[in-house]
Each structure stands twice: as structure tokens, then as C-alpha cells.
Amino acid sequence: KDATETTCDTGCAGWRDESGERTEILELRRKSGVIAALLYSWLDFAVFDPSAGITLYARGSKVVIRGRNLNAGMNTRGALFQGIIHHRVLWIRESERSEDLTASESGTFIESIAW
């Protein structure tokens, strides 16, 4: 299935369909156009800290995802952090500032992705 078929309400993440299958790669998309891919099998440790965001540790590398409502329900599939640790998120992307202005306070907003 195409990773763009199923997205959250703000378009900040693509989710695996409800088939129960896990996805193998998490694609990380920056606003600048730079894209990185993280193999889920390389994920050693994941931390959600409300004040710091989501930090993923994978084979000596660190990915930090900052934003709002990263562990709150973002759609019928659940929260972004939960989706990542269960290998259900295909891709995430940094949100545009205009999306922050139009998103609800309960909506997920990805401010930055750093690696």
C-alpha cells in the first residue's frame, strides 16, 4: 500500500492500514525536503517526555521529534508515540506553521525532526 493513503487529520503522519501487519521502515520528512529512513528493526529504545518530545535511539543514532500532542490520540488509530513503538507509522513529517494556526489544540503538530 502507498504510504500516503492513510494520514492523520493534520497530515503529519502516514499510518499502516488496520491489517495488523507491522511496517519495516519509518520515513522522516523535514520541511526542507531532506528525508531519512529508520529501520524499525534497528530501534533500540524510545522515550516520550512531554517536555522534550519523542526520542528514538537506533544503533548509536538518535532521532528527536518535537511538537505538540505527540502521545495524545491523533486519529482512530491512536497516538503518534504508540504508533511508532508498535511499528504502525509509515512516515512522519514536520508540520508547516500554517497548519499550527489551523490545527485544533488537541491535534498533533510536529515542530521539528532532528537526527
N, C-alpha and C positions, 0 to 999 in steps of 0.2 A: 504493500500500500504506500501511496505517496505521503511523505511526512507532513505535507501542508493540508491534508484533507480534514483533520480534526484539530481545532485550535481552541484555546480558552477565549473568554469574552474580550480580552484586550489584545489578542493576537500575540501574546508574549511567549507562548509555548505550544508545541505540537505534541499531541498525546497518541499513544498506541490505541488502537480500537479495543473494544471490550472482549476480544477473543481469549484473553488470559495469557497470551504469549508475551514474553519479555522482549525488549528491544536490546540490541547489542551495542549501539553507539549513541552517545549524547552529543549532538551538534551544538556548538556555542557560537552565536552570531552577534558580532558587535555592530554598532551603528555605522562605523567606518567602512564596513564591508569585509573586514577580516573575519574569517570563520575557522574555528578549530573543532576537532572531533576527539572525544574522550571515549575510549572503550570502557563499557561498564565493567568488564571483567578485570580491569586494572584498578577499579575503585577500592581503596583500602579502608577508608574511613570518611564519614560525612558528619558534619556538625551543623545544627541550626541554632543560632544565637539571635534572639530578637533585635539586639542592638548592633550586631555585626553582619547579619545575613547568613547565607549558606556557604560553608567552606567544604570543598571536596579535596581529599588527598588521594592521589593516584600515582603509584610508582615513583615517588620522590617529587612529584609536581603538586602544586596547589592551585585550585581554582576558587575564586571568591565571587559570589553572586550577591550583590547588594540591591535592596529595593524595599518594597512595602508588601505586607501580607504574603510573605513567602511560605508560610506554613499555615495559611488560612485557606478555607475552601475557595478554589478559583473557578471550579465548574463542577459538573456532576461526577467527574472522576476523582475529585479531591484536591488536596493542596500540593503545591509545587514540590516542596521538600519530600513529602510522602511519595509523590510520583517518581522522583529521582531515586530514592532508596529502594523502590520496588521495580525499577527499570521500566517504567511506563512512559517516560517523557522522551520523545524523539529529538526535539530541539528546543532551545530557548533563545530568545533574542532580547537585546537591550531595547527598552521602550523609548519611543520618541517623546519629547517634552509635551507635545500637543496631546498625547494620549494621557498624560498625567492630569491635564486640565479637564479632560472629558471622562476619565475613569471615576467610578464611584469610590468612596473611601474604603469600601470593603474589597475592591478589586485588586488583583495582583499587579504590581508595577515593578519592572526590573530596571533599576537605575544604571547599573554597571555590571560587567562581567570582566574579571581580571585573571590573567594567568601569567 
